[in-house]
């Protein structure tokens, strides 16, 4: 019998497609191409790590090799067997599919967002995921003080904040707030975990060693997503070069992130203006600013800022710091001098030297609230100017929200608090005022949750007195008692407050006597702190609404008048007299009443 022989001639459908692929060397070409591509990509990955190249380069190289695979297979098909050039219909369909597959891969992979990258962690550690920020972002952790002198802590913290303030001005770079970043000072958490908590993908950390007029600063930039160092450098300089060092560090960071920033933004050079040539003034400025931010010794902060402005009268930020510190002194119970006048003169001088500053406008608005009757239209306008000068000034949003709360515009207050917390999520005073606003709107449970956030962070005193009635309303008398005690309220007044609450706000018969003992005589061991609440708050606690209008300490305490947990307060005669005396009614008649209040004839009004 004649042996049957099958050939792979043109159009012969009996041949196995796999055999034809092998004969045309398509399989061999495919294996060689894949092996070569894999080796190239491994080498590229190594070089990217060494030279801190952008991860986008590896991504597009991978896409290019994927697209090239079907092209290589097509070339192999045509050139693998010169004796069979004609392509059948089925073969043509296969080649077409391969080319379409390559094009489809290029389109699909090119549209994929960057994938989250998990970081290998030790036993018990959490896995760090890609941060929420869409673009490059960074947290500046407080630099470690290596000076061996605890007194130099202010300097290392101050340099860290100065760098943060420089990086904030880099377009396209998200920067975690100072409050959020400094919350991890001394933390034992790893860099990846801190970055995850702060929702950033890079971390700047370092150390400062200061000795006399010499400083050594070491800084390193870490890619927290891929767990690798991008850049590190040490600077041994004289203190006179401190602004140049800040500029070098900032520009090194921009260079390291150049592949992630938009081309126009990455090409920009970061400049740091040396706004004082007096090294002593600059060091005192850093120390005064740290004391102000921590609110640890405000009188010393004011004293140091005044010394700064004496050493260098042209140092605009020194005057700005003095205005901000002086502005809050009265609200912290200091009345030993005219701090409003100091605030205004310092703010005006700061703006004369540098009209682009934001905080002087905010300080002027704060001082304006202490003059009765308050011109709330002017207060709000000054805050508007502060925010226009620097839309990232979280304090300006907070202070404007307080003004909105004073005039009963709670929705607007919530909006400003949301802006404040978007800039600085760990800003405890902003969280507290957010809780207060919710409380005044009748959202008691949500308000207490925000109050609890502050308690957990050991942020207790500021406006805590407003939450006493809310705790009693929600059947938490023990918590209310403990809070009153924490505020420095002694036993007889604590008992009176609880008695009034139990009697649905009925006036306590010894209200005048209790107010006199705890405010005028300062009997409490924490009388200074209790005076922050003022006799206004104590009279509200005791149901003495008619005595409110005669209170000597009304300025700054409009906000407590909105407590919804004081039965009958909002439509009492005392409430109405206070609202008029404070200037709120004049603002309403000019700008309109808030949603919960309305005019009742030409002279009167009513509030829900």
N, C-alpha and C positions, 0 to 999 in steps of 0.2 A: 504494500500500500504506500502510495506516495505520501511523504510527510507534509503536513500542512504547515505553512510558515506565515506568520502574521507580521506584516510590516507596519511601520508607523507613517505610511505615506499620507499625503494630503487628503483630508476628508475621511480618512479611515476611522470609523466610529468604534471599531472593535478594540482599539488599544486602550489600556488603563491610563487614566489621566495622571496618576501618581508616577507611573513609569515614564511618561512623556516629560513630566517635570524634572525627573532625575536625569534623563538623557540630555535635556537642554540645560542642565546644571543650575536650574532655578533654586533647588533645595540647597545646593552647596553655596551658591551666592547668598542666599538668605541667611544661612548659618554664619558665614564669614562676616556679613554686614552687621548682624546682631552682635557678634563678639567684638568687632572693632568699635561699634557705637558704644557698647557697654564700657569698654576700656577707656575710651575718650571721655565719657561722662564721669567716670570715677576720678580721672585725672583732673577734670574741670572742677569737681567738687572739692578736691584737696586744695587746688590753687585758690578757689573762692574763699576757703577758710583762712588760708595764709594771708591773702591780700585784702580780705574783707570785701570781696566783690558782692554785688547785689544778687539775691536769690533769684531775681527775675532772669538773670543771664542763664542759669542752669535750666530754668523752666523753658525758655525759648530754644535752647539747644536741644532739649529733649523733644520738643515739638518738631524741630527741623529733622531730627533723625527718624521720627515716626513717619513724617511725610515722605522722607527719602526712601523708606523701605519699599513701598509698592513701585516706586520708580526704578529702584535697583532690580526688583523682580521682573519688571517689564523688559529692562535692558538685557537681563539674563536670558529671557525667553527668546528674544530675537537673535542674540549672538551666541547662544549656547550650542546651536546645531546649525551650521551654515547650509547643510543639505536640505533643510526643510524650512523654506522661507514663507510659504503660503500659510495663511492662518485661516482655520475653519471658523464658522459662525459661533460655535460654542467657545472656541479659544478667544475670539474677539470679545465675547461677552465677559469672559473671565478677566481679561486685561482691563476692560472698561470698569468693571466692579472694583478692581484693585486701585485704579486711579481715583475713582470716586471716593473710595475708602480713605485714601490719603488726604484728599481735599477735605473730606468730612472731619477727619481727625484734626487737621490744622484749624478749622473753624471752631470745633467743639473745645479743644484744649485751650485755644487762645482766649476763649470767653470764660473759662473757669476762674473763680476767685481764688486767691492764695489759700491753700489748705492749712488747717490747724496743725501745728507741729507739737508732738509730745516730747517732753524732756525726760530722759532716763533719770530716775531718782532712786535714792537709797531706800532701804527698808523703812516703811512707815511714812515716807514722804508722799506728798500729793503730786499728781501729774499736772504740770503747767500747760495750759491750753493757749492757743493764739489769743491775744487780747481783743477786746471789743473794738478798739480804735481801728478805723479803716486804713489810715495812713501811718507814717512814722510817729511815734510818741515816746515820751521820756519822763522819768521821775528823777529828780535830783534829791538823793538822800543826804541827810546832814553829814558833812565831812567830820571825820573823827579827829578830836583834839589830841595831838601827839606831843603837846608842849610840856607835859608834866605839871602844868599849873592849871588847876580847875578854873581860875579866873579868866583864862584865855578861851574858855568854852564859847563865850559870846562871839569871839573872832572867827572860829571855825564855822559856827552856825551862820554868822553873818556873810561869810564868803560863799557858803552854799546858797543862801538866799539871793545874793547878788548874781550868781550864775543862773539861778532859776529865772530871775527877772530879765536877764539878757536873752535867754533861750525863748522866753515867751514872745519875744519880738521877731522870731524866725518864722516867716510865713510857711504854712504847710506842716509845721511841727506841733503836735499836741503836747502840752506840758501839764503834768499833775500839779495840783495846787500845793502851796507851801504847807498848809495845815495837814493835808493828806499825807504828803511825803514825810514831814517831820514827825508824824504820828508813829513812824517806825524807827525812831531814834533809839539805838540800843537794842533793837529787836533781834532775837535769835533766829528769826525766819530766814530762809535762803532767798537769794536775789530773785529766783524764778517765782517763788510764792508771793513775794512783795509786789513784783510786777503784775502778777495775776490779780491781786487784790486791788491794785491801783488802776488796772485796765490799761497798762502801757506795754510797749514791746521793747523798750530799752531802759537801762538804768545807769545813771552817772553816780559814782561813789568815789570817795577819796579820803585824804587826810591832810591836816595842816599842822606844821610844826613852826611855832613862832618864837623867836629869841631876839629880844631887843628890836632892832630895825631890820632884822633878817627874817625871811619867811621861806619855808620849803613846802610847796603844795604838790601833792601827788593825786592824779585823777585818772580814772579808767572808765571807759564806756563799755557796757556789756549788752550784747544781744540776748535778752532774757528768753526769747522764744526758742532760739537755737542753742542756748547755753554756751556762748563763746565770747571771748574778748574781742572787741573790734579795734580798740585803741587804748593806749595808756601812755602817760608822760609824767615826768617830774620837773618841777621848776624851782630852782634855787635863786632867789632874787632879793633885792632890797624892797622894803615896803613901798618905796616910791614907784615901783613898777607894778603895783597891785592891779591897776586897771588894764595894763598891757597883758598881764597873765590871764585875766578874765576874758579878754578878747581872743587870745591864743586858744584857750580851752574851748570857747564857743565855736570858733572857726574850725577847730579840729573835729568837733562833733558834727558840724555841718558837712565837712569833707567826708567823714566816715559814713554819713547817711545819704551821700549824694545820689546813689542809685535809687533811693526810695523817695526823694523829694522831686518835685517837678523841676525840669531843667532850668527854668528861669529863676526859681527860688533857690535851687542848689548852687547856682552860680554866684549868688549874692554874697557879699562879704559882711560879716557881723562886726560892727564897730561899737566900742564902749567908750563913752565920753568920760574923761577925767574931770568930774564936776567940782573937785576941790584938789588943790595941790598941798594942802595942809594935812600931813599924815596923822598928826595927833587928833585933829578934828574928825577925820574919817574913822579912826578907831573908836572914838567916843560916840560917834554917830551909830556905828554898828552895835555898841553896847546899849545905848539908849533905845534903839529900835527893838532889840531883843526884850528889854524890860517892858516896853509898851505892848508888844505882841503878847507876851505871857501875862500881862496885867499883874506882874508879881510885885512891882514897887513903882507905882505910877509917879509918886513925888520925886523919886530919884531919876526916873526917866525924864521928867520935865526939867529937872536941874541939869542933867547932862546935855539935853538938847539946847538949853540956853547957853551952856558952856561952848557947845559946838558953834553956835551962831556968833558967839563972841570971838572965838578963834578964827573963824572964817565967815565974815558977814555976807559974803557973796555965794555961800554954799546953799543953793536953793532947796535941796532935799533936807538939809538941816532945819530950815524954817518950816518946811512941810511937816516934818516929824514933830516939831514943837507944836504946831497947830493941831495935829491929830491927837497928841497926848493931852494937851490942855483941854481939848473939846470934851473929853470923857470924864474929866476930873470931878465935876459936880455930880454926875450920875453915879459916881463911885463914893459919894459922901464927903468929898473934900470941899471945904468952903473957907479956907484960910486966906484966900486972895481972890481977886477978880479974874477968874480963869476965862470967862467969856471975852473980856477985853484982850487978854493975852492970845486967845485963839484967833481973834479977828486980825490983830496986828501982825501975828506970825503968818497967817494965811495970805494976807494981802502982800506982805513982803516976798513970800515964796512965789506968788504969781507975777510980781514985778520982775523977778529974776528969771522965771521960766513959766511962760504962759501956757505951756502944754501940760503942766501937772494936773492931776485929777483930785488928789486927796484934799488940797486946800479948799476946793469948792464944797466937798462933803463936810469938812470941819466947820465951814461957815454955816452950812445948813443945820448942823447939830447945835451950834451956839445960838442960832436964831430961835430954836425951840424952847429956850430957857427964858425968853422975854414974853411977859404977859401984857396984853393978849398976843398970842402967837400969830404971826402972819404966815399961815400955812401955804398960801400961794407962793410966797417967796421961798419958804423952806423947800417946797417941791421943785421950784425952778432951779435952785442951787444944786439940788441933787441931780436934776436933769443935766446940768452942765458938767458935773463930776463924771457921770456915766458917758456923756458925749466925748469927754477928754480921754477916757479909758474904759471901754466896754467890758474889760475884765476886772474892774474894781468891784469885788464882791461886797465889800463894806458899804460902798455907795448904794448898791441895790438893797442891802439890808436896811440902811438908814432911811432910804426912801420908803421901804415897806413899813417901817415904824410910823412914818408920817401918815401913810395911807391908813394904817390901823387907827391912829389917833382920830382921824376924821370919819371913821366908820366905813371906809371903802375896802372891805375885806377881800373881795375878789382881786382887786388890784394889788393888795398886799401879798396875797398868795402868789401872784404872777412874779412879783419881784423876788420873793423868797425862792421860787423855783429857779430863777436866773442866778441868784446867789449860790444856791446849792449845786447848780450845773457847773459853775466855775470852781466851787470849793465844797465838795460833798461832806467834808468832815468839819465844817464851820459850825461849832456847837451853838454859838449864839444865834445863828441863822435858823438852826433846827429848833431852838427854844422858841423863837418868835413865830416860827411856822406853827408850832404847837399852840401858842397863845392865840394866834389868829383863828385856828380851827376851834379853839375853845370858845372864843367870842361869837363864832358862827353857830354854836350849839352842837358841834361835832365832838362831843365829850370823849368818846372812846378813842377816836383817832388822835385827839389832843393829848390824852394821857399816854398813848403809845409813844408819841414824840417826846413827851416829858421823860418817859422811862429811858429813852435813848441817851438823854443827857445824864441821867442818874447813873447809868451803866458806865459812862465815861468820866464819872466823878465831877460832872458839871452840874452843880446843885443850885446855887443861890440866885442866879440872875432871873428875876421875875417869878421865882418859885412860889411866892405868896399867892399868886392867882390860882394855883392848882389845889389849894387847900379845900375850897368849897366843892371843887369837882370830885375830889377823893371822897368827901362826905356824901355827895350826891350818889356816888356809885357804891355806897355801902363799904367803904374802906376806912373806917374811923381810926384803926390802929395806924395805918399809913399816914393819915392826916395828923394824928398826934405826933408821930415821929418827925414829920416834916416841920411842924410848928416848933418842935424842940430844936431841930437842926437850925432853924432860922433865928434862934435865940429868944423865943417867946417862952416866958416862965409860966409856972403852973397855973396861977390864977387867971391869966389871960387865955391860956389854952382852954381852960375849963369854960370860960365865958364864950369863946368862939364856938365850942361844941354845943353849949346850951342854946345859943342863938340859932344855930343850924337845926337843932332838934325842934325848935319852936317856929320853923319856917320863916326865919328872918325877922322875927319880932325884936324890936330894939331892946338891947340890954339896959337895965335900969342904971347901971354904974358906968355907962359908956364914957362920959366926960372924965370921970375919975381915972379910969383905966388908961385913957389916951394920955392924960397928963402925966401919969406915973411912968409910962413906958416911952414917951417921946420927949416931953419937956424935961423930965428928971433924968432920963437915960438910965433907968434902973437895971435894964437887962445887961448881963455880962457881955452880950454881943450887940449892945445898943447901936453901935455904928452901922452894923449890918442891917439891923431891924429898921433903922431910919431910911434905908433904901426903899422900904415899903411905904414909909411915911404914915402920918396920921390919917391920910385919905384911905389907905388900905385897911387900917385898923377900924376906922369908923364903918367901913363897908362890912367888915367881919362882924361888927357888933350891931349892925342894922340901924346905925345912926345916920340915915341919909340926909336929914335936915341939917346936920352939923358939918356936912361936906363943904359947903360954900365958904365957910369961915376958916377953913384949914389954911395954915400959913405956908404949906409946902405943896401947893398945887402944881407948880411948874414942873413939867416932865411926867406928870402922873395921870394925864388924860386917859391913858390906856386902861387903867384899872376900872374906869367907869363903865366899861363894856362887859363886865363879868355877868354872864347870863344866869349864873347860879346864885345870884343875890336877888331873892324874890322882891319884885316891885321897884327895883332900883332904876330902871331905864325911864320910867315915867314919873319918878318922884320929883318934888319941887327942888330938892337939893341937886339932883342930877342936871336939871335944866339950868339952874343958876351956874353950875360949874361949867357946863358946855358953853354957855354964853361968855363967862368970865375968861375962859381959856382961848377964845377966838374961833372956836369950831363953828358956832352958829353963824358968825360973819362969813366964814368960808362957804358954808352951805348956801347962804342967801346969795352969794356971788356965783358959785360954781355948781350949785344943785345939791339936793339932799341925797344921802346914800340910800340904797334899796330898803333898809329897815326903818327909815325915818321919813317923815313928811311934814310939811307946814300945816298948821291948824290955825287959820286966820293970819293976820298980818304980824302978830307978835309971838304966837305960841307955836309949838310943834309937838309931835308925838313920835315915839319909837316903839317898835315891836320888841 
